[in-house]
Amino acid sequence: MSNANIPAGVESVTADISMRIAGHQLKTKVTVPTARMGLKQLLPVVQQLSSSIVQIGEENVERQGLKISCQKGCGACCRQLVPIAPVETHGIRDLVEKMPEPRKTEILRRFAEAKEKMTAAGMWQKLTERANWPHDEVLQNGLDYFKLGVACPFLEDESCSIHLDRPMACREYLVTSPAANCANPTPEGVEWVPIPAKVWPVVARMEEAGAPQTYVPWTPLIQALDYAATHDEGPERPGPEWVSEVFSRLAKSSSVPAANMNPNIPAAG
């Protein structure tokens, strides 16, 4: 598994971790700084953890004789409302900041153009007020977003241009139904791959201040740069504490029936 972003010369510790998820034994080693660090430094670890759990979901459906239909060039899902953990917004901001020109300017242009289109359609403000969405309107808001056809700024040639650094929600969204069905998603036409435990909601809750919120705190991917620009990065804690909490929360969440963990649109705002 990937390790946290550890600067040269910083004291670190390696932990051997083993946990059982959906009948599979997940074993890994994680190396993190012993000093205080932000959750953002742990993103490489949780991203790889997410991918490892998704692989379990893939193996489960393949044993049933099904096949993952997602493939390069199939970008319909990249026009969906993608929920990301608040800490991921800062990771995306850093990723864009480090891009060479003229790519950086082009990505920023795409974000700005998407904001303009969504503002004109009234969707940008609706997304900003997502914490107030009634539970029974969440799915419809996601469908309304999809109908606008605004592509993720990182989508190029119908493929993800930041695949290795893509958000956890993107990793945790796979289907076995025909790829063409994703262009007009319906509960009857799209068969989602049950993921034993989703990592992005776990990480989304880890920077909450005070009592846990009723709903998972999330940010739309399309608003990532705006969110990162107006919100400070979260608190710092010793690396081992972050790792312990991630796996502790994940162990609890893995008891949630897989049927309750799809589709990718958040269960609530």
Secondary structure, DSSP 8 states (H G I E B T S, - for coil): -------TT--EEEEEEEEEETTEEEEEEEEEESSEEEGGGGHHHHHHHHHHHHHHHHHHHHHTT------TT--GGGGS--EE-HHHHHHHHHHHHTS-TTHHHHHHHHHHHHHHHHHHTTHHHHHHTGGG--GGGHHHHHHHHHHTT---TTEETTEETTGGG--HHHHT--B-S-GGGGGS--TTT--B---SS-HHHHHHTTT--SS--SS---EEGGGHHHHHHHS----EEEHHHHHHHHHHHHHHHTTS-GGGG-SSS-S--
